[in-house]
């Protein structure tokens, strides 16, 4: 009987994340959900979605998490908008927490899939960007991944692929993702909650809209996050 990493059972186990991604991608395309992931669609169906969340909170939250994980695992655009939708449907804190957990779960699926043949295919499709990110994990995997999660310098799916190819520890991946993604999750969640409140009150999208407390605070948080890459480069320059 063959044992070790080359055993048939082990090979099939390593294929599970790849099969999950393939199945999720097919379901996502077949359902037509991608056509409805937009700010316009969110605003158009805001009343129905919030009513559903109020009547069936657990079911709606479970469906939201499942869809979010599916989007992240399938490596398609939409995570940021999904986080805004979470705040709109469930409020800043619950929506932000649901988005954080969903983004982490989806990232783990991609991370594990990159330990299979999927990693070679994804690296080829993503180009040299993944190779540069992968090299950065050599010095300090946790710190580097944490910085990538905190600072919007690379798309979520690219970081997930690079982390998987670099074969960092799963615990490092999960912890750095939870900590590093938390600020943006709650900021976008707050933005969604403020947007939902404005829509419910039929607020006009003018200068006054962006001065509303529920909007201006998350926007200030996003502005701060956008400054992090420049501050990071400045700090690195002074250290060298």
C-alpha positions in Angstrom: 0.0 0.0 0.0 1.3 3.4 -0.9 1.5 6.0 1.8 2.7 9.6 2.2 2.1 12.6 0.0 1.8 10.5 -3.1 -1.1 8.2 -1.9 -4.3 8.4 -3.9 -6.3 9.5 -0.9 -3.9 12.4 -0.3 -4.0 13.4 -3.9 -7.8 13.5 -3.9 -7.8 15.5 -0.7 -5.6 18.1 -2.3 -8.0 18.4 -5.2 -11.0 19.3 -2.9 -10.4 23.1 -2.8 -9.9 23.1 -6.6 -13.2 21.2 -7.1 -14.9 23.6 -4.7 -13.7 26.6 -6.7 -14.8 25.0 -10.0 -18.2 24.2 -8.6 -18.7 27.6 -7.1 -17.7 29.4 -10.3 -20.2 27.3 -12.3 -23.0 28.0 -9.9 -22.1 31.7 -9.9 -22.3 31.9 -13.7 -25.4 29.7 -14.0 -27.3 31.7 -11.4 -26.7 35.0 -13.2 -25.8 36.6 -9.8 -22.9 38.5 -11.4 -25.3 40.6 -13.3 -26.9 41.8 -10.1 -23.7 42.7 -8.2 -23.7 46.4 -8.7 -24.5 49.6 -6.8 -27.4 50.3 -9.1 -29.0 46.9 -8.4 -28.4 47.2 -4.7 -30.2 50.6 -4.6 -33.0 49.4 -6.8 -33.8 46.3 -4.6 -32.8 47.9 -1.2 -36.3 47.9 0.2 -37.0 44.2 -0.7 -33.6 43.1 0.6 -34.0 44.9 3.9 -37.5 43.6 4.4 -36.2 40.1 3.8 -33.4 40.6 6.3 -35.9 41.8 8.9 -38.3 38.9 8.4 -35.7 36.1 8.0 -32.4 37.5 9.6 -30.6 34.2 10.0 -31.5 32.8 6.5 -30.6 36.2 4.9 -27.3 36.3 6.8 -26.4 32.7 5.8 -27.3 33.4 2.1 -25.1 36.6 2.2 -22.1 34.8 3.7 -22.5 32.0 1.2 -22.6 34.4 -1.8 -19.7 36.4 -0.5 -17.5 33.3 0.0 -18.5 32.1 -3.5 -17.5 35.5 -5.0 -14.1 35.5 -3.3 -13.4 31.8 -4.0 -14.3 32.2 -7.6 -11.9 35.1 -7.9 -14.4 37.5 -9.5 -15.0 41.2 -8.8 -17.4 42.1 -6.1 -16.0 41.7 -2.6 -16.0 45.5 -1.8 -19.6 46.0 -3.0 -20.6 42.9 -1.0 -19.2 44.5 2.1 -21.2 47.6 1.4 -24.3 45.5 1.0 -23.6 43.8 4.3 -23.6 47.1 6.1 -26.8 48.2 4.2 -28.6 44.9 5.2 -27.3 44.2 8.7 -25.8 47.4 10.0 -22.2 48.5 10.4 -21.1 46.0 13.0 -22.9 42.8 12.1 -22.5 43.5 8.3 -18.8 44.3 8.8 -18.3 41.1 10.9 -20.2 39.0 8.3 -18.0 40.4 5.5 -14.8 39.8 7.4 -15.6 36.2 8.1 -16.8 35.6 4.5 -13.7 37.2 3.0 -11.5 35.1 5.2 -13.3 31.8 4.4 -13.2 32.6 0.6 -9.6 33.5 0.8 -8.8 30.2 2.6 -10.5 28.2 -0.2 -8.3 29.9 -2.8 -5.2 29.6 -0.6 -5.7 25.9 -0.2 -6.5 25.4 -3.9 -3.2 27.0 -4.8 -1.5 23.9 -3.2 -2.8 22.0 -6.2 -2.4 22.3 -10.0 -4.7 25.3 -9.7 -1.8 27.3 -8.4 0.3 27.0 -11.6 -2.7 27.9 -13.7 -3.6 30.9 -11.5 0.0 32.2 -11.5 0.2 32.0 -15.3 -3.1 33.9 -15.7 -2.2 36.5 -13.1 1.3 37.2 -14.6 4.4 38.7 -12.9 2.3 40.4 -10.2 1.9 37.2 -8.3 5.6 36.4 -8.6 6.5 39.7 -7.0 4.0 39.2 -4.2 5.2 35.7 -3.6 8.8 36.8 -3.2 7.7 39.2 -0.5 6.6 36.4 1.8 10.1 35.0 2.1 11.3 37.5 4.8 8.3 37.7 7.1 5.1 36.0 5.9 2.8 37.3 8.6 4.0 40.9 8.5 4.0 41.0 4.7 0.5 39.5 4.4 -0.8 41.8 7.1 0.5 44.8 5.2 -1.1 43.6 2.0 -4.4 43.1 3.7 -4.3 46.5 5.4 -3.2 48.5 2.4 -5.1 48.4 -0.9 -2.0 47.8 -3.1 -3.1 44.5 -4.7 -6.5 42.8 -5.4 -7.8 40.3 -2.9 -7.6 37.3 -5.3 -3.9 38.1 -6.2 -2.9 38.1 -2.6 -4.7 34.9 -1.9 -3.0 33.2 -4.9 0.5 34.5 -3.9 0.0 33.4 -0.3 -1.0 29.9 -1.5 2.0 29.6 -3.8 4.4 30.8 -1.1 3.1 27.9 1.0 2.9 30.0 4.2 1.2 28.4 7.2 -2.6 28.2 7.2 -2.8 29.7 10.7 -0.7 32.7 9.5 -3.0 33.1 6.5 -6.1 33.2 8.7 -4.8 35.4 11.4 -3.2 38.0 9.1 -6.4 38.1 7.0 -8.7 38.5 9.9 -6.6 41.3 11.4 -5.7 43.0 8.2 -9.1 42.9 6.6 -11.0 44.0 9.6 -10.6 47.8 9.2 -11.8 47.9 5.6 -14.7 45.5 6.4 -16.1 47.7 9.1 -15.4 50.9 7.2 -17.2 49.6 4.1 -19.9 48.2 6.4 -20.4 51.6 7.9 -20.6 53.1 4.5 -23.3 50.6 3.5 -25.3 51.4 6.7 -25.1 55.1 6.0 -26.1 54.5 2.4 -29.0 52.4 3.4 -30.2 55.1 5.9 -29.9 57.8 3.2 -31.9 55.7 0.7 -34.6 55.0 3.2 -35.0 58.8 3.7 -34.9 59.5 0.0 -31.8 61.7 0.4 -30.5 63.4 -2.7 -27.0 62.4 -3.9 -25.7 65.9 -3.6 -23.0 67.6 -1.5 -25.2 67.4 1.5 -25.4 63.6 1.1 -21.6 63.2 1.6 -21.8 65.5 4.7 -24.1 63.1 6.5 -22.4 61.6 9.6 -23.1 58.0 8.5 -21.3 58.7 5.2 -18.5 61.2 6.1 -17.0 58.9 8.8 -16.6 55.8 6.6 -15.3 58.0 3.8 -12.7 59.5 6.1 -11.7 55.9 7.1 -11.3 55.0 3.4 -9.2 58.1 2.8 -6.9 57.1 5.7 -6.5 53.6 4.3 -5.7 55.0 0.9 -2.8 56.9 2.5 -1.3 53.8 4.1 0.8 52.7 1.1 2.5 56.2 0.9 3.1 56.2 4.7 4.5 52.7 4.5 6.9 53.6 1.7 8.0 56.7 3.7 8.6 54.6 6.8 10.6 52.0 4.8 12.7 54.8 3.2 13.6 56.2 6.6 14.5 52.8 7.9 16.9 52.1 5.1 
